[in-house]
Amino acid sequence: MRGLLAKAGLTQKDVANILAITQAGVSDRLRGKQNFSLDELFTLAGALDLTVGDLLGDSIVSARVPEPSYIEGQGRIKRKFAPIGFVPNGATYQILSGEECALWGSNPRPAD
């Protein structure tokens, strides 16, 4: 995405103005610390005169996403986790190792 922004001559400040977010928010999104919302992707694609597929790349847009696994967590909370080996760019799943999964369900006094 950085390449497309550079090719269009847009700075992070420009993108921040287009998306009505802070420059720090743009930086976090470009570094993968925060995900772009679907609305932001459509807005940015429109500003660049691209499709969302052009913006993200065909491999992401056409990728089949495996069904998430659910682990009973603390209290009534169910959390979703991606199957092992599936780490898409901008994933909304939290990736845990087997050891972390075991620890997640082992709290004897869950918090409400």
C-alpha positions in Angstrom: 0.0 0.0 0.0 2.9 2.4 0.7 4.0 2.0 -2.9 0.6 3.0 -4.2 0.5 6.0 -1.9 4.0 7.1 -3.0 3.1 6.6 -6.6 0.1 8.9 -6.1 2.3 11.4 -4.4 0.3 11.2 -1.1 1.9 11.7 2.2 0.7 10.2 5.5 -0.7 13.7 6.3 -2.6 13.6 3.0 -4.0 10.2 3.8 -5.0 11.4 7.3 -6.9 14.2 5.8 -8.7 11.9 3.3 -9.7 9.4 6.0 -10.4 12.1 8.7 -7.9 10.4 11.2 -4.6 11.5 12.7 -1.3 11.1 10.9 -0.3 8.8 13.8 -3.4 6.7 13.0 -2.2 6.4 9.4 1.2 5.4 10.5 -0.2 2.7 12.8 -2.3 1.3 10.0 0.6 1.2 7.5 2.8 -0.5 10.1 0.1 -3.1 10.9 -0.3 -2.0 14.4 -4.0 -1.2 13.7 -6.3 -2.4 10.9 -7.9 -0.2 8.3 -11.7 -0.3 8.5 -13.6 -1.3 5.5 -14.9 2.2 5.2 -11.4 3.6 5.2 -10.3 1.1 2.5 -13.2 2.1 0.3 -12.5 5.8 0.9 -8.8 5.4 0.2 -9.4 3.3 -2.9 -11.8 6.0 -4.2 -9.3 8.8 -3.6 -6.7 6.8 -5.6 -9.2 5.9 -8.3 -8.6 2.2 -7.6 -10.7 -0.7 -6.5 -10.2 -2.2 -3.1 -8.8 -5.2 -4.8 -6.2 -3.1 -6.5 -5.4 -1.5 -3.2 -5.1 -4.7 -1.2 -3.9 -7.1 -3.9 -5.7 -10.1 -5.4 -4.1 -12.6 -3.1 -5.8 -11.0 -0.1 -9.1 -10.2 -1.8 -9.5 -13.7 -3.3 -8.1 -15.7 -0.3 -10.4 -18.2 1.3 -10.4 -17.7 5.0 -10.6 -20.9 7.1 -13.3 -21.1 9.7 -12.0 -19.8 13.1 -11.6 -22.0 16.1 -13.4 -21.0 19.3 -12.0 -21.4 22.7 -14.1 -21.1 25.9 -12.5 -18.3 27.8 -12.9 -16.4 31.0 -16.6 -16.4 32.1 -19.0 -16.4 29.2 -16.5 -15.0 26.7 -15.8 -16.9 23.6 -12.8 -15.8 21.6 -12.0 -16.6 18.0 -8.6 -17.8 16.8 -7.3 -18.4 13.4 -6.2 -21.9 12.5 -2.5 -22.5 12.9 -0.5 -21.3 9.9 -3.1 -18.8 8.8 -1.8 -15.3 9.3 -3.4 -12.9 6.7 -2.2 -9.3 6.5 -4.6 -7.3 8.6 -6.1 -10.3 10.3 -8.8 -9.8 13.0 -7.8 -13.0 14.7 -5.6 -13.2 17.7 -2.9 -15.8 17.1 -1.9 -17.9 20.1 0.5 -20.7 20.5 -0.7 -24.0 21.9 0.7 -23.1 25.3 -1.1 -19.8 25.4 -4.4 -21.5 24.4 -4.0 -23.8 27.4 -3.4 -20.9 29.7 -6.4 -18.9 28.3 -8.9 -21.5 29.6 -7.1 -22.2 32.9 -8.2 -19.2 35.0 -9.8 -20.7 38.1 -11.4 -17.4 39.0 -12.7 -15.7 35.8 -13.3 -12.0 35.8 -16.7 -10.7 34.9 
